[in-house]
Amino acid sequence: MGTASQKVTELSSVSNISVISSGNSLPSPVSITTGNANMEKWEGVLIKVNNAQCTSNSVGFGMWSLDDGSGVIQADDDIYAYAISAGVNTVYNVIGISHYTFDEYKILPRDINDIDNTTSILNQESLNIRMYPNPANEQLTIITLEAATVIIYNIMGEICEKAFITKGTSTIDVSYLNSGTYFIKVNNSIEKLIIN
């Protein structure tokens, strides 16, 4: 165990080791929210956060922050140094090992394959799209100058709604969705959607 000042779980000064088995495949990563990634029970576990927006690409010490609407988790370069170039507001799916150092929980991607830059946050004006209300509770109205595919995801990355809308004004029923944070994807762009 680390010292009280480090507050990190680690093995040190190992004098003997026994190999029980080898050649085992890794388990699939556990999909959790960025807020839940800040919990001790995930330390040392391979985790995945989905549809998490980069809230800062310059936290310091090689770290950048991610938030899916449930709370911020830092992505750190302890194993793999990702040259983040897409910038703030870009949405990512990130796999990595949960780690705790310097009073912070972090996700440590292992290589470039652990980082999926899904898309940038929706620029409604450039796509000629208006969407309201946000937050919503009964219906979501979308006005567009072109046809579009609309997908609503929960913060675990699961599809809750998928619809094809035509040019003009369309409404999508969101009354069945539980209160919370979602992401709405219109063609290839994503925006956070709050349901009251």
Residue pairs with C-beta under 8 A, 6 or more apart in sequence:
1 9
1 10
2 8
2 9
2 10
2 12
6 101
7 100
7 101
7 102
7 103
8 99
8 100
8 101
9 43
9 44
9 100
26 46
27 46
28 46
29 46
29 47
29 48
29 95
30 42
30 45
30 46
30 47
30 48
31 47
31 48
31 49
31 50
31 156
31 157
32 42
32 47
32 48
32 49
32 156
33 49
33 68
33 70
33 71
33 155
33 156
34 49
34 52
34 66
34 67
34 68
34 70
34 71
34 72
34 73
35 68
35 70
35 71
35 73
36 42
36 70
36 71
37 47
37 49
37 73
37 98
37 105
37 107
38 71
38 73
38 105
39 105
40 100
42 98
42 105
43 98
43 99
43 100
43 105
44 97
44 98
44 99
45 97
45 98
46 95
46 96
46 97
46 98
47 95
47 96
47 97
47 98
47 107
48 93
48 94
48 95
49 66
49 68
49 73
49 92
49 93
49 94
49 107
50 68
50 93
50 153
50 155
50 156
50 157
51 68
51 91
51 93
51 118
51 153
51 155
51 157
51 183
51 190
52 66
52 67
52 68
52 73
52 91
52 92
52 93
52 94
53 66
53 67
53 68
53 89
53 90
53 91
53 92
53 121
53 192
54 64
54 65
54 66
54 84
54 86
54 87
54 88
54 89
54 90
54 91
54 92
55 65
55 66
55 67
55 72
55 88
56 64
56 65
56 88
57 64
57 84
57 87
57 88
58 64
59 65
59 74
61 76
62 76
62 77
62 81
63 74
63 75
63 76
63 77
63 106
64 74
64 75
64 82
64 84
65 72
65 73
65 74
65 75
66 72
66 73
66 74
66 75
66 92
66 94
66 107
67 73
68 155
68 181
68 183
69 155
69 180
69 181
69 192
69 194
70 155
70 181
73 105
73 106
73 107
74 104
74 105
74 106
74 107
75 82
75 94
75 96
75 106
75 107
75 108
75 109
76 99
76 106
76 107
76 108
78 99
78 106
78 108
79 96
79 97
79 108
79 109
79 110
79 111
80 108
80 109
80 110
80 111
80 112
80 114
82 109
82 112
82 115
86 117
86 120
89 120
89 121
90 117
90 119
90 120
90 121
91 117
91 118
91 119
91 120
91 121
91 183
91 190
92 115
92 116
92 117
92 118
93 115
93 116
93 118
93 157
94 107
94 109
94 114
94 115
94 116
95 109
95 110
95 114
95 115
96 107
96 108
96 109
96 110
96 114
97 107
97 108
97 110
98 105
98 106
98 107
98 108
99 105
99 106
99 107
99 108
100 106
109 115
118 190
119 185
119 188
119 189
119 190
120 189
120 190
121 189
121 190
121 191
121 192
122 129
122 184
122 186
122 189
122 190
122 191
123 189
124 130
124 131
124 191
127 144
127 186
127 187
127 189
128 144
128 145
128 146
129 142
129 143
129 144
129 145
129 148
129 186
130 142
130 143
130 144
131 140
131 141
131 142
131 143
131 184
131 186
131 191
132 140
132 141
133 140
133 141
134 140
134 191
134 193
134 194
135 193
135 194
135 195
135 196
136 174
136 193
136 194
136 195
136 196
137 174
137 175
137 195
137 196
138 173
138 174
138 175
139 171
139 172
139 173
139 174
139 175
140 171
140 172
140 174
140 184
140 193
141 169
141 170
141 171
142 148
142 150
142 165
142 169
142 170
142 171
142 172
142 186
143 168
143 169
143 170
144 165
144 167
144 168
144 170
144 186
145 167
146 167
147 164
147 165
147 166
147 167
148 164
148 165
148 186
148 187
149 162
149 163
149 164
149 165
149 185
149 186
149 187
150 161
150 162
150 163
150 164
150 165
150 172
150 184
150 185
150 186
151 159
151 161
151 162
151 184
151 185
152 159
152 160
152 161
152 162
152 172
152 174
152 177
152 182
152 183
152 184
152 185
152 193
153 159
153 160
153 182
153 183
153 184
153 185
154 160
154 180
154 182
155 180
155 181
155 182
155 183
160 177
160 182
161 172
161 174
161 177
163 170
163 172
165 172
174 193
174 195
177 195
178 195
179 195
179 196
180 194
180 195
181 192
181 193
181 194
181 195
182 192
182 193
182 194
182 195
183 190
183 191
183 192
183 193
184 190
184 191
184 192
184 193
